Amino acid sequence: MSDCLRAWLRAGMIVIALVSIPTGMARAQGDDRCATLYDAATIAMMTHCFGAPIGTVCAATDSVNIEMQSGQVLAAEGSKALLAEVAVMRALPGDGATWGLAQVLLPDPLDARRAAALILLGPAEVEFQPAPPLSPETIFTLRAAANPFPCEGLPHPGVLVQSPPRTITLLRVNGVGVAVNGLALLQMDGEALLVSALSREAILSESGTVIFAGYAARVGADGVSPVTPYDPGWVAHLPVEVLPTIEVVPLPGNALLTVEATLFARPTLKAYTNTVIRAGLPVNVLGRSLDGEWLAVRSYDGALGWLPVDALDVRVAGDMPILEQTPSLPPRPFGAIYGYVETNAEQNNLRAGPGQQYPVVATVPFRTGLSLYGRSRDDQWLYVEMADGTRAWISVSVISPSTPYPRDELPYVSDEG
C-alpha cells in the first residue's frame, strides 16, 4: 500500500464495503465503423499529442475545439495551448464521421518533470476554473451525455485520468474533490458524477470514501452512493493505448489475499516469480484458467501474473473469461507500424542492413520522419520506412521518438529486412 494511501486512511477516511456484480473485460470493439473511428482517433492522439509539453492541452482530432480565455478558438487537429490560458476544451458530437479525443498534461506540483494525463472522451466538454492560490487541485466542470456516440464501439463520454507513479492527482470536478492514485474514469450519470477506479484507488475528499480498483460511486445532490463494482458497459472500449503508461482494465470487483502468496508467471506451480503479495492486499481480477484453479490478476503495484484460487477471497460475481495466458498490454495504435521516429543529426545514413558494413541506401537530413517496423538482434539498429516507401536500417544513436514505442517489444527483423 502506498504512503499516499496510508496518509489518507490515517486521516480518518472511510473504506466502503465491497459487493459484486456480473463481470466483463473492457476492451475496444464494435462494428467496422466504430473500429475505424476508434483507430483513427487513437492514431491521431499518438501522432499529434505524444511529447506535448507538460502544462498543455492538445486536440488529437479536428472534432475538438480549444476555447482560449481570450475568446480565440483552436479547431485544427494537433492544436496545442497552455492550460493556464484555456477556458474550455470541447470534443464535439460532429456528424459521426470522426471521434473527438483530447489530452491535458497536468504538472505534478512536487516534480515539474512529471505529469498527470487527462484524456477527454467525446462528446463532452471540460470548462476550467482558476484554483485558489497555492491550491494543488485542478478545478473543472465536466459536461457529458451518458450515452456513447456515435456508436456502441466507442466509450461512454467523460475524462480518463492517470496519475504519475507514486503520486496522487488532486482534482475538483463539478464541485467534488477527487484524489486519483492510479487510473480513474470520470463520467456523468444524469446530474451525478460517476467515479470509477480502474487501478489502485480514487478517494472522494469530502466524504473520505475510498473507491478501490474495480469499483465505482456516484456523487450527486443526495450525497455519495454506496461503492459497488462498476458496470462493465461504462468502462468498455477505453483507449488505454494512448495513456502514458498502458493499463489493462480489470473485471468489476477484486480479490483479497487470505494468505501471503507468490505471484506466478503462468497458471502452474513451476512458474513462480520473486514477487510476493502480502495477506490482506487486494488484487484486480482479469480472468481464470480453464480448470478454474487459478486467477489471472494484477497486483496493487501493477504486476501481472497468476494466483491460486485457494489463496484468495474472490469478490467477483458471474462468469469470468477463460484465459490461456496472462493478458498482455495492448500495443500502441499504429497497426503494422510500431511507432514513428525522426532523425536527430544533420546527415543520417540509412543502410541495407543493421551495421556500418552495409551499403548506404539513402542519406536524409535532420528531423526526417520515419515509420518504425522492427529492430536488430543487438538492439542497436531500427528497421524503418521513409515517406517514399523505401525500407532500410538506421542506428538508434541518430533517431529520436516522435511517438512512444516499446523497444523491448519490437519484433526482430532479419538482416535482409
C-alpha positions as CSV (number, residue, x, y, z in Angstrom):
1,M,0.0,0.0,0.0
2,S,1.3,3.4,-0.9
3,D,2.4,6.1,1.5
4,C,-0.1,8.4,0.0
5,L,-3.0,6.0,0.7
6,R,-1.8,5.4,4.3
7,A,-1.8,9.1,4.9
8,W,-5.4,9.4,3.7
9,L,-6.5,6.5,5.8
10,R,-4.8,7.8,8.9
11,A,-6.8,11.0,8.4
12,G,-9.9,9.0,9.3
13,M,-11.2,8.1,5.9
14,I,-14.0,5.5,5.4
15,V,-13.5,2.5,3.3
16,I,-16.9,1.4,1.9
17,A,-17.8,-2.3,1.9
18,L,-17.3,-4.0,-1.5
19,V,-20.0,-6.0,-3.3
20,S,-20.1,-7.8,-6.6
21,I,-22.0,-7.7,-9.9
22,P,-21.6,-9.6,-13.2
23,T,-18.2,-9.3,-14.8
24,G,-16.7,-8.4,-18.2
25,M,-13.4,-7.2,-19.7
26,A,-13.2,-3.7,-21.0
27,R,-11.6,-3.5,-24.5
28,A,-12.3,-1.6,-27.6
29,Q,-14.5,-3.4,-30.0
30,G,-17.7,-3.0,-32.1
31,D,-18.6,-2.9,-35.7
32,D,-16.2,-1.9,-38.5
33,R,-17.4,1.7,-38.5
34,C,-16.7,2.0,-34.7
35,A,-13.3,0.4,-35.2
36,T,-12.4,2.8,-37.9
37,L,-13.3,5.8,-35.8
38,Y,-11.5,4.4,-32.8
39,D,-8.3,3.6,-34.7
40,A,-8.2,7.0,-36.5
41,A,-8.6,8.9,-33.3
42,T,-6.1,7.0,-31.3
43,I,-3.5,7.2,-34.1
44,A,-4.2,10.9,-34.3
45,M,-3.6,11.2,-30.5
46,M,-0.3,9.4,-30.7
47,T,0.8,11.3,-33.8
48,H,-0.1,14.8,-32.6
49,C,-0.1,14.7,-28.8
50,F,2.8,12.4,-27.8
51,G,5.6,14.6,-26.5
52,A,3.4,17.6,-25.9
53,P,4.9,19.9,-23.2
54,I,3.7,19.4,-19.6
55,G,1.0,22.0,-18.8
56,T,-0.6,22.0,-22.2
57,V,-3.9,21.0,-23.8
58,C,-3.7,19.0,-27.1
59,A,-6.5,18.4,-29.6
60,A,-6.0,15.0,-31.2
61,T,-8.6,15.5,-33.9
62,D,-10.3,18.3,-35.7
63,S,-13.6,17.5,-33.9
64,V,-12.1,19.1,-30.8
65,N,-12.2,22.8,-30.1
66,I,-10.0,24.5,-27.6
67,E,-11.5,27.8,-26.5
68,M,-9.0,30.2,-25.1
69,Q,-9.7,32.8,-22.3
70,S,-9.1,35.4,-24.9
71,G,-12.1,34.1,-27.0
72,Q,-9.9,32.6,-29.7
73,V,-10.9,29.0,-30.7
74,L,-8.4,26.5,-31.9
75,A,-10.1,23.9,-34.1
76,A,-7.3,22.1,-36.1
77,E,-6.1,18.6,-35.3
78,G,-2.9,18.8,-33.3
79,S,-3.7,22.2,-31.9
80,K,-1.9,22.9,-28.6
81,A,-2.3,25.6,-25.9
82,L,-1.1,26.4,-22.5
83,L,-3.5,25.0,-19.9
84,A,-3.3,28.3,-17.9
85,E,-4.8,30.1,-20.9
86,V,-7.5,27.6,-21.8
87,A,-11.2,28.3,-20.8
88,V,-13.0,25.3,-22.3
89,M,-12.0,22.1,-24.1
90,R,-14.8,20.5,-26.2
91,A,-14.9,17.2,-28.0
92,L,-17.8,17.8,-30.4
93,P,-20.6,15.4,-31.4
94,G,-20.0,16.2,-35.1
95,D,-21.6,14.3,-37.9
96,G,-20.4,10.9,-36.8
97,A,-17.5,10.8,-39.2
98,T,-14.9,11.4,-36.5
99,W,-14.5,10.8,-32.8
100,G,-13.1,13.5,-30.6
101,L,-10.1,12.9,-28.3
102,A,-8.1,15.5,-26.4
103,Q,-5.3,15.4,-23.9
104,V,-4.3,17.5,-20.9
105,L,-0.9,17.1,-19.2
106,L,-1.2,18.4,-15.6
107,P,2.1,19.3,-14.0
108,D,2.9,17.4,-10.8
109,P,3.1,20.1,-8.1
110,L,6.0,18.3,-6.4
111,D,8.1,17.4,-9.6
112,A,7.9,19.6,-12.7
113,R,9.3,16.7,-14.8
114,R,6.2,14.5,-14.1
115,A,2.6,15.0,-15.3
116,A,-0.9,13.5,-14.8
117,A,-2.7,12.8,-18.0
118,L,-6.3,13.7,-18.6
119,I,-7.9,12.2,-21.8
120,L,-11.2,13.8,-22.9
121,L,-13.5,11.2,-24.5
122,G,-16.1,12.9,-26.7
123,P,-18.7,14.1,-27.0
124,A,-18.0,16.0,-23.8
125,E,-16.6,19.3,-22.6
126,V,-14.4,20.4,-19.7
127,E,-14.6,24.0,-18.5
128,F,-11.6,25.0,-16.4
129,Q,-11.8,27.3,-13.4
130,P,-8.9,29.0,-11.6
131,A,-7.7,27.4,-8.5
132,P,-7.2,29.4,-5.2
133,P,-3.6,30.5,-4.6
134,L,-1.3,27.6,-3.6
135,S,-4.1,25.1,-4.2
136,P,-2.8,21.7,-5.6
137,E,-6.2,21.0,-7.2
138,T,-7.1,21.3,-10.8
139,I,-10.7,22.5,-11.0
140,F,-13.1,22.0,-13.8
141,T,-16.7,21.3,-14.7
142,L,-17.4,18.2,-16.8
143,R,-20.4,18.1,-19.1
144,A,-21.1,14.9,-21.0
145,A,-24.0,12.8,-22.2
146,A,-24.5,9.4,-20.6
147,N,-24.8,7.6,-23.9
148,P,-21.9,6.6,-26.2
149,F,-21.6,8.5,-29.6
150,P,-21.7,7.9,-32.4
151,C,-21.8,4.1,-31.9
152,E,-21.6,1.4,-29.2
153,G,-18.0,0.6,-30.0
154,L,-16.8,3.9,-28.5
155,P,-16.5,4.6,-24.8
156,H,-19.1,6.5,-22.8
157,P,-18.1,10.2,-22.8
158,G,-16.0,11.5,-19.9
159,V,-12.5,12.0,-18.7
160,L,-9.9,9.3,-18.2
161,V,-7.3,10.3,-15.6
162,Q,-3.9,8.7,-15.0
163,S,-1.7,10.0,-12.2
164,P,2.1,9.7,-12.3
165,P,3.5,6.7,-10.5
166,R,3.6,7.1,-6.7
167,T,1.7,10.4,-6.8
168,I,-1.9,11.4,-6.1
169,T,-3.5,13.8,-8.5
170,L,-5.9,16.2,-6.9
171,L,-9.0,17.3,-8.9
172,R,-12.2,19.2,-8.1
173,V,-14.8,18.1,-10.7
174,N,-18.3,19.7,-10.6
175,G,-17.5,20.8,-7.0
176,V,-16.5,17.2,-5.9
177,G,-12.9,16.7,-4.6
178,V,-11.4,13.6,-6.2
179,A,-7.9,12.3,-5.4
180,V,-6.7,9.8,-8.1
181,N,-4.0,7.3,-7.3
182,G,-3.5,5.3,-10.5
183,L,-6.1,5.3,-13.2
184,A,-9.7,6.6,-12.8
185,L,-12.6,7.4,-15.1
186,L,-14.9,10.4,-14.6
187,Q,-18.3,10.4,-16.3
188,M,-21.8,11.9,-15.9
189,D,-24.8,9.8,-14.9
190,G,-27.6,12.3,-15.3
191,E,-26.7,15.1,-12.9
192,A,-24.4,12.8,-10.8
193,L,-20.7,12.5,-11.2
194,L,-19.7,8.8,-11.7
195,V,-16.2,8.0,-10.4
196,S,-14.8,4.6,-11.4
197,A,-11.3,3.4,-10.1
198,L,-9.5,1.3,-12.8
199,S,-6.3,0.8,-10.9
200,R,-5.2,1.5,-7.3
201,E,-7.9,3.8,-5.9
202,A,-9.8,7.1,-6.1
203,I,-10.7,9.0,-3.0
204,L,-13.6,11.4,-2.6
205,S,-12.1,14.1,-0.4
206,E,-15.2,15.5,1.4
207,S,-16.7,12.1,2.4
208,G,-13.5,10.3,2.7
209,T,-14.9,7.4,0.6
210,V,-12.2,5.2,-0.9
211,I,-13.1,3.6,-4.2
212,F,-10.7,0.7,-4.9
213,A,-9.9,-0.6,-8.4
214,G,-12.9,-2.4,-9.9
215,Y,-15.4,-0.2,-8.1
216,A,-17.4,3.0,-8.6
217,A,-19.5,5.5,-6.8
218,R,-21.9,8.3,-7.8
219,V,-21.8,11.8,-6.2
220,G,-25.0,13.8,-6.6
221,A,-27.4,16.1,-4.8
222,D,-28.2,13.3,-2.4
223,G,-24.5,12.7,-1.5
224,V,-22.3,9.7,-2.2
225,S,-23.9,6.4,-3.3
226,P,-22.7,3.1,-1.9
227,V,-19.5,1.8,-3.6
228,T,-20.2,-1.1,-5.9
229,P,-18.3,-2.9,-8.7
230,Y,-18.6,-0.8,-11.8
231,D,-20.8,-1.6,-14.7
232,P,-18.6,-3.1,-17.4
233,G,-20.6,-1.1,-20.0
234,W,-19.5,2.2,-18.5
235,V,-15.8,1.3,-18.7
236,A,-15.8,-0.5,-22.1
237,H,-13.7,0.4,-25.1
238,L,-11.4,2.8,-23.3
239,P,-8.4,4.0,-25.4
240,V,-5.8,2.8,-22.9
241,E,-3.2,2.6,-25.7
242,V,-2.9,6.4,-25.7
243,L,-2.1,6.7,-21.9
244,P,1.5,7.5,-20.9
245,T,1.5,4.1,-19.2
246,I,-0.7,1.5,-20.8
247,E,-3.1,-0.3,-18.4
248,V,-5.2,-3.4,-18.6
249,V,-8.7,-2.7,-17.3
250,P,-9.8,-5.5,-14.8
251,L,-13.1,-7.1,-14.2
252,P,-15.5,-5.4,-11.8
253,G,-14.7,-6.2,-8.2
254,N,-11.5,-7.8,-6.9
255,A,-10.0,-10.4,-4.7
256,L,-8.2,-10.2,-1.4
257,L,-5.2,-12.3,-0.4
258,T,-6.1,-14.6,2.5
259,V,-2.5,-15.7,2.9
260,E,0.8,-14.3,1.8
261,A,1.3,-15.7,-1.7
262,T,3.8,-15.7,-4.6
263,L,2.8,-14.4,-8.0
264,F,3.2,-17.0,-10.8
265,A,4.1,-16.2,-14.4
266,R,1.8,-18.9,-15.7
267,P,-1.0,-21.0,-14.0
268,T,1.4,-23.7,-12.8
269,L,3.4,-24.1,-9.6
270,K,6.6,-24.4,-11.7
271,A,6.3,-20.8,-12.9
272,Y,6.8,-19.0,-9.6
273,T,8.3,-15.5,-9.5
274,N,10.1,-13.4,-6.9
275,T,7.0,-11.2,-6.4
276,V,5.3,-11.9,-3.0
277,I,1.9,-10.3,-2.2
278,R,1.1,-9.9,1.5
279,A,-2.1,-11.2,3.1
280,G,-5.0,-8.7,3.1
281,L,-4.0,-6.8,0.0
282,P,-6.4,-6.5,-2.9
283,V,-5.7,-7.7,-6.5
284,N,-7.6,-6.9,-9.6
285,V,-9.0,-10.0,-11.4
286,L,-8.6,-10.3,-15.1
287,G,-9.9,-13.9,-15.7
288,R,-9.4,-17.5,-14.8
289,S,-7.6,-20.6,-16.0
290,L,-9.5,-23.4,-17.9
291,D,-9.5,-25.6,-14.9
292,G,-10.7,-22.8,-12.6
293,E,-7.8,-23.3,-10.1
294,W,-6.0,-20.1,-11.0
295,L,-6.9,-16.4,-11.5
296,A,-5.0,-14.0,-13.7
297,V,-4.6,-10.9,-11.6
298,R,-2.9,-7.5,-11.4
299,S,-1.3,-6.6,-8.0
300,Y,-1.8,-3.3,-6.4
301,D,1.6,-2.2,-7.7
302,G,0.8,-3.2,-11.3
303,A,2.5,-6.7,-11.6
304,L,0.6,-9.1,-13.9
305,G,0.5,-12.8,-13.1
306,W,-1.4,-15.7,-11.6
307,L,-2.5,-16.7,-8.1
308,P,-4.2,-19.9,-6.9
309,V,-7.8,-19.5,-6.2
310,D,-7.5,-21.0,-2.7
311,A,-5.2,-18.1,-1.7
312,L,-7.9,-15.6,-2.5
313,D,-11.2,-14.3,-1.1
314,V,-12.8,-13.6,-4.5
315,R,-15.3,-10.8,-4.7
316,V,-16.2,-11.0,-8.4
317,A,-19.6,-12.4,-9.3
318,G,-20.7,-14.0,-12.6
319,D,-18.7,-15.8,-15.2
320,M,-15.1,-14.9,-15.7
321,P,-13.4,-15.1,-19.1
322,I,-11.1,-18.1,-19.5
323,L,-7.5,-17.1,-20.3
324,E,-4.8,-19.4,-21.6
325,Q,-2.0,-16.9,-20.7
326,T,-1.6,-13.6,-18.8
327,P,-3.3,-10.8,-20.6
328,S,-0.7,-8.6,-22.4
329,L,-0.8,-4.9,-22.6
330,P,-2.4,-3.6,-25.9
331,P,0.1,-2.2,-28.5
332,R,0.3,1.4,-29.4
333,P,-2.2,2.1,-32.2
334,F,-0.1,2.0,-35.4
335,G,-1.1,-1.3,-37.0
336,A,1.9,-2.9,-38.6
337,I,3.9,0.2,-37.7
338,Y,5.1,0.2,-34.2
339,G,5.7,3.9,-34.0
340,Y,7.4,6.9,-35.6
341,V,10.8,8.3,-35.1
342,E,12.8,11.2,-36.6
343,T,16.4,11.8,-37.3
344,N,18.4,14.0,-34.9
345,A,21.7,14.5,-36.8
346,E,22.5,16.9,-39.7
347,Q,23.1,14.0,-42.1
348,N,21.8,10.5,-41.4
349,N,22.6,7.3,-43.3
350,L,20.1,4.6,-43.8
351,R,21.7,1.3,-44.7
352,A,20.8,-2.0,-46.4
353,G,21.5,-3.9,-43.1
354,P,21.9,-3.4,-39.4
355,G,25.6,-2.4,-39.3
356,Q,28.2,0.1,-40.6
357,Q,29.5,-2.6,-43.0
358,Y,26.3,-2.5,-45.1
359,P,26.0,-0.1,-48.0
360,V,24.1,3.3,-47.6
361,V,20.6,3.2,-49.1
362,A,19.9,6.9,-48.5
363,T,21.1,9.9,-46.6
364,V,18.4,12.1,-45.1
365,P,18.6,15.4,-43.2
366,F,17.8,16.5,-39.7
367,R,14.2,15.8,-38.4
368,T,13.3,13.4,-41.2
369,G,10.2,11.4,-40.2
370,L,10.4,7.6,-40.4
371,S,8.0,4.8,-39.7
372,L,9.3,2.1,-37.3
373,Y,8.9,-1.6,-38.1
374,G,11.4,-3.6,-36.0
375,R,14.9,-3.9,-34.5
376,S,18.1,-5.8,-34.9
377,R,19.2,-8.6,-32.6
378,D,21.7,-6.5,-30.8
379,D,19.1,-3.7,-30.3
380,Q,21.4,-1.1,-31.9
381,W,19.6,-0.7,-35.2
382,L,16.0,0.0,-36.2
383,Y,14.2,-1.1,-39.3
384,V,12.4,1.9,-40.7
385,E,10.5,3.1,-43.8
386,M,10.8,6.5,-45.5
387,A,8.0,8.5,-46.9
388,D,8.6,7.1,-50.4
389,G,8.2,3.5,-49.1
390,T,11.9,2.7,-49.0
391,R,12.7,0.5,-46.1
392,A,16.2,0.3,-44.5
393,W,18.2,0.3,-41.3
394,I,19.2,3.3,-39.1
395,S,21.3,3.4,-35.9
396,V,19.4,4.1,-32.7
397,S,22.1,6.7,-32.0
398,V,20.7,9.1,-34.6
399,I,17.0,8.9,-34.0
400,S,14.5,10.4,-31.5
401,P,11.0,9.0,-31.0
402,S,8.1,11.0,-32.4
403,T,5.7,8.6,-30.8
404,P,6.2,6.2,-27.9
405,Y,7.5,2.7,-29.0
406,P,8.3,-0.3,-26.8
407,R,11.9,-1.1,-27.9
408,D,11.9,-4.3,-25.9
409,E,8.7,-5.5,-27.7
410,L,9.7,-4.6,-31.2
411,P,9.9,-7.7,-33.5
412,Y,13.3,-8.8,-34.6
413,V,13.9,-8.3,-38.4
414,S,16.3,-10.4,-40.4
415,D,19.4,-8.6,-41.7
416,E,17.8,-8.6,-45.2
417,G,14.7,-6.9,-43.9
